[in-house]
Amino acid sequence: MATVGTSTIGIFEAKTRLSEIVRLVEAGERFTITVRGRAAAEVVPVQPARPVRSAEEIEAAYQRLRNPRIKGVSHETIRAWIEEGRP
């Protein structure tokens, strides 16, 4: 197998050493798998998942969307602008 730091590997070698490649990828390595000398796939570390939001954070975001605010403009004025554009 290629040494640490090498990023290109043939498909046969990748298949026979998959467990080792996965361990190296978990450690941050990146591999390009080739088929007959042409790049066919990339094996890269998984990106961290987005943090899970709490119900309170989701509700606060929802309220911000439902009740738009423009600095210095009242809610009533915004509501009038919205209604003005409706048939």
Secondary structure, 3 states (H helix, E strand, C coil): CCCCCCCEEEHHHHHHCHHHHHHHHHCCCCEEEEECCEEEEEECCCCCCCCCCCHHHHHHHHHHHHCCCECCECHHHHHHHHHHCCC
